[in-house]
Amino acid sequence: MKLMKLEIVTPLGVIFDDDVKQVTLPGREGEFGVLPEHSAILSMLDAGVITLTDRDGKELSVAINGGHVKVDENKTLCLVDGAVALSEDSNLSKAIKEAKELLQKAGESNVAIASAISKVESMGKNI
């Protein structure tokens, strides 16, 4: 399967920078998926959860509080205001708490925030 470069960058630095099989993003008009060789787009991102599948097929998630994405055929660049990586390899309960706080501060639509917080909370239950 083809791969594409994904970068998630905050004002404090790079959160993720690697090749992925696919990524699902919380767009302003709703979630949308990006695969390698996707047509070029620019979009605003709402507060929510970025879900990606890495080169090994492992699913990873990153909670964000909004930003922008630039997609071209070989690279997806997410410039976000704030982000918390949600990984089983780290202290997941602490990361979930930080992600919920980040999402609640976003001030976006209550429905979008509630949906994103629900996703984040369900991650803790699946482990």
C-alpha positions in Angstrom: 0.0 0.0 0.0 1.2 3.5 -0.8 2.2 5.9 2.0 2.0 9.6 2.5 3.9 12.0 4.8 1.9 13.4 7.7 3.0 16.3 9.8 1.1 17.6 12.8 2.7 20.9 14.0 1.8 23.2 17.0 3.3 26.5 17.9 5.4 24.5 20.4 6.8 22.0 17.9 6.1 18.9 15.9 3.7 16.4 17.4 3.9 13.8 14.6 6.1 13.5 11.5 6.0 10.1 9.7 4.6 8.2 6.8 1.0 6.9 7.2 -1.5 4.9 5.2 -4.4 7.2 5.9 -5.6 10.0 8.2 -9.1 11.1 9.3 -9.4 14.8 10.1 -12.0 16.9 12.0 -12.9 19.4 9.2 -15.0 22.5 9.8 -17.7 20.9 7.6 -17.3 17.4 9.2 -14.8 14.6 9.3 -13.0 13.7 6.1 -10.4 11.1 5.2 -7.1 11.5 3.3 -5.3 8.7 1.4 -2.0 8.9 -0.5 -2.3 10.7 -3.9 -5.3 12.7 -2.6 -6.1 15.8 -4.6 -4.8 19.1 -3.2 -7.0 20.9 -0.7 -6.8 23.5 2.0 -9.3 23.2 4.9 -9.9 24.6 8.4 -9.9 22.0 11.2 -12.3 22.1 14.1 -11.5 20.9 17.6 -11.6 17.1 17.5 -9.5 14.0 17.1 -7.1 13.2 14.2 -7.0 9.5 13.7 -4.3 8.0 11.6 -3.1 4.5 10.5 0.7 4.2 10.5 2.8 2.2 8.1 2.4 -0.9 10.4 -1.4 -0.7 10.5 -1.5 0.7 14.0 -4.1 3.3 14.7 -3.0 6.4 16.5 -5.0 9.5 17.7 -4.2 13.1 18.4 -6.7 15.5 20.0 -6.5 19.0 18.6 -8.3 22.3 19.3 -8.5 23.6 15.8 -6.2 24.7 13.0 -5.7 24.3 9.2 -4.7 21.4 6.9 -2.9 21.5 3.6 -3.1 18.3 1.6 -1.3 17.5 -1.6 -0.6 14.2 -3.4 2.3 13.1 -1.2 2.0 15.1 2.1 -0.6 16.2 4.6 0.4 19.1 6.8 -1.7 20.0 9.9 -1.0 23.3 11.6 -2.9 23.2 14.8 -3.2 25.6 17.8 -2.8 22.8 20.4 -2.5 19.0 20.4 -2.3 16.0 22.7 -1.1 12.7 21.4 -3.1 9.8 22.7 -0.9 6.7 22.8 -1.0 3.4 24.7 2.8 3.8 25.0 2.4 6.9 27.2 0.5 7.6 30.3 -2.9 7.3 28.6 -5.0 8.5 31.5 -3.0 11.7 31.8 -3.1 12.2 28.1 -6.9 11.7 28.0 -7.3 14.3 30.8 -5.1 16.8 29.0 -7.0 16.1 25.7 -10.4 16.7 27.4 -9.1 20.0 28.9 -7.7 21.1 25.5 -11.0 20.3 23.7 -13.2 22.0 26.4 -11.1 25.2 26.0 -11.6 25.3 22.2 -14.9 27.1 22.4 -16.2 25.6 19.2 -19.7 24.1 18.8 -20.9 22.2 21.8 -21.8 19.2 19.6 -18.3 19.0 18.1 -16.7 19.2 21.5 -19.0 16.6 23.0 -18.3 14.2 20.1 -14.5 14.7 20.4 -14.6 14.2 24.2 -16.6 11.1 23.7 -14.0 9.7 21.3 -11.2 10.5 23.7 -13.0 8.9 26.7 -13.8 5.8 24.7 -10.1 5.3 24.1 -9.5 4.8 27.8 -12.3 2.2 28.0 -10.9 0.1 25.1 -7.7 -0.6 26.9 
